[in-house]
Amino acid sequence: MQYQVFVKNPAESEFMASVIGLPNVTANGMTEKEAIDKLKVILDAQFRNGKLVTIDIDIPSKVTEERSDPWIDNMGIFQDDPTFDDFLAEVNNYRNEVDSIE
């Protein structure tokens, strides 16, 4: 198997190697070669105790991912309500009353 390895030099005389896609598989070394060699040993140990498998998952359709917005779902519900203006006036009066108490 082949793996892509990212090697960086975060500090002088230290190299860090990590396997792309396997963030927990990293190794440090004084040289780039040493870091990569240590990483190979770690990968070898990983695969002696386990294996890679491929699994299938069901991805929800776009319809089930979309969630309805309650503000949009209820928009316009008082459009034809003849008492709605009176209701808003009462809400405004109550707010003014509370504001004057504070």
The 8 nearest C-alpha neighbors of each residue, nearest first, counted from 0:
[[1, 2, 3, 42, 43, 46, 51, 39],
 [0, 2, 3, 4, 18, 39, 19, 42],
 [3, 1, 4, 18, 0, 19, 20, 21],
 [2, 4, 19, 18, 5, 1, 17, 20],
 [5, 3, 18, 17, 19, 2, 6, 16],
 [4, 6, 17, 16, 18, 19, 7, 3],
 [7, 5, 16, 15, 4, 17, 14, 8],
 [8, 6, 15, 14, 9, 16, 5, 31],
 [7, 9, 14, 10, 13, 15, 6, 11],
 [10, 8, 7, 14, 13, 11, 15, 12],
 [11, 9, 13, 8, 12, 14, 7, 15],
 [10, 12, 13, 8, 9, 14, 29, 30],
 [13, 11, 29, 10, 30, 14, 8, 28],
 [14, 12, 29, 10, 11, 28, 8, 30],
 [13, 15, 8, 28, 27, 31, 7, 30],
 [14, 16, 27, 7, 6, 26, 34, 8],
 [17, 15, 6, 26, 25, 5, 34, 35],
 [18, 16, 25, 5, 4, 24, 19, 26],
 [17, 19, 4, 21, 24, 3, 20, 5],
 [20, 18, 21, 3, 4, 17, 5, 22],
 [19, 21, 22, 18, 3, 17, 23, 2],
 [22, 20, 18, 19, 23, 24, 17, 25],
 [21, 23, 24, 20, 18, 17, 19, 25],
 [24, 22, 21, 25, 17, 18, 20, 26],
 [23, 25, 22, 21, 17, 18, 26, 41],
 [26, 24, 17, 16, 23, 38, 18, 15],
 [25, 27, 38, 16, 34, 15, 37, 17],
 [28, 26, 15, 34, 14, 16, 13, 25],
 [29, 27, 34, 33, 14, 30, 13, 15],
 [28, 30, 13, 12, 14, 33, 31, 34],
 [31, 29, 33, 28, 32, 14, 34, 13],
 [30, 32, 34, 33, 14, 35, 28, 29],
 [31, 33, 35, 30, 34, 36, 28, 29],
 [32, 34, 28, 36, 30, 35, 31, 37],
 [33, 35, 28, 27, 37, 31, 32, 26],
 [36, 34, 38, 32, 37, 33, 16, 31],
 [37, 35, 33, 39, 38, 34, 32, 40],
 [38, 36, 40, 34, 39, 35, 26, 33],
 [37, 39, 35, 41, 26, 36, 40, 34],
 [38, 40, 42, 36, 37, 41, 43, 35],
 [41, 39, 43, 37, 38, 42, 44, 36],
 [40, 42, 38, 44, 43, 39, 45, 37],
 [43, 41, 45, 39, 44, 40, 38, 46],
 [42, 44, 40, 46, 41, 45, 39, 47],
 [45, 43, 47, 41, 42, 46, 40, 48],
 [46, 44, 42, 43, 48, 47, 49, 41],
 [45, 47, 49, 48, 43, 50, 44, 42],
 [46, 48, 44, 45, 49, 43, 50, 42],
 [49, 47, 46, 45, 44, 50, 43, 42],
 [50, 48, 46, 47, 45, 51, 44, 52],
 [49, 51, 46, 52, 48, 47, 45, 53],
 [50, 52, 53, 49, 46, 54, 45, 48],
 [53, 51, 50, 54, 49, 55, 46, 56],
 [52, 54, 51, 55, 56, 50, 49, 57],
 [53, 55, 52, 56, 51, 57, 58, 50],
 [56, 54, 57, 53, 58, 52, 59, 51],
 [57, 55, 58, 54, 59, 53, 60, 52],
 [56, 58, 59, 55, 60, 54, 61, 63],
 [57, 59, 56, 60, 61, 55, 64, 63],
 [60, 58, 63, 57, 61, 64, 62, 56],
 [59, 61, 62, 63, 58, 64, 65, 57],
 [60, 62, 64, 63, 65, 59, 58, 66],
 [63, 61, 60, 65, 64, 59, 66, 67],
 [62, 64, 65, 61, 60, 59, 66, 58],
 [65, 63, 61, 62, 66, 60, 59, 58],
 [66, 64, 62, 63, 61, 67, 60, 68],
 [67, 65, 64, 68, 63, 62, 69, 61],
 [66, 68, 69, 65, 72, 71, 70, 64],
 [67, 69, 71, 70, 72, 66, 73, 65],
 [70, 68, 72, 71, 73, 67, 74, 66],
 [71, 69, 73, 68, 72, 74, 67, 75],
 [70, 72, 74, 68, 73, 69, 67, 75],
 [71, 73, 69, 70, 74, 68, 67, 75],
 [74, 72, 71, 70, 76, 69, 75, 68],
 [75, 73, 71, 76, 72, 70, 77, 69],
 [74, 76, 78, 77, 73, 79, 71, 72],
 [75, 77, 78, 74, 73, 79, 80, 72],
 [78, 76, 80, 75, 79, 83, 74, 81],
 [79, 77, 75, 76, 80, 83, 81, 74],
 [78, 80, 77, 81, 76, 75, 83, 82],
 [81, 79, 77, 82, 83, 78, 76, 84],
 [80, 82, 83, 79, 84, 85, 77, 78],
 [83, 81, 85, 80, 84, 86, 77, 87],
 [82, 84, 86, 85, 80, 81, 87, 77],
 [85, 83, 87, 86, 82, 88, 81, 80],
 [86, 84, 88, 82, 83, 87, 89, 81],
 [85, 87, 83, 89, 84, 88, 90, 82],
 [88, 86, 90, 84, 89, 85, 91, 83],
 [87, 89, 91, 85, 86, 90, 92, 84],
 [90, 88, 92, 86, 91, 87, 93, 85],
 [91, 89, 87, 93, 88, 92, 94, 86],
 [90, 92, 88, 94, 89, 93, 87, 95],
 [93, 91, 89, 95, 94, 90, 88, 96],
 [94, 92, 96, 90, 95, 91, 89, 97],
 [95, 93, 91, 97, 96, 92, 98, 90],
 [94, 96, 98, 92, 93, 97, 99, 91],
 [97, 95, 93, 99, 94, 98, 92, 100],
 [98, 96, 94, 100, 99, 95, 93, 101],
 [99, 97, 95, 101, 96, 100, 94, 93],
 [98, 100, 96, 97, 101, 95, 94, 93],
 [101, 99, 97, 98, 96, 95, 94, 93],
 [100, 98, 99, 97, 96, 95, 94, 93]]
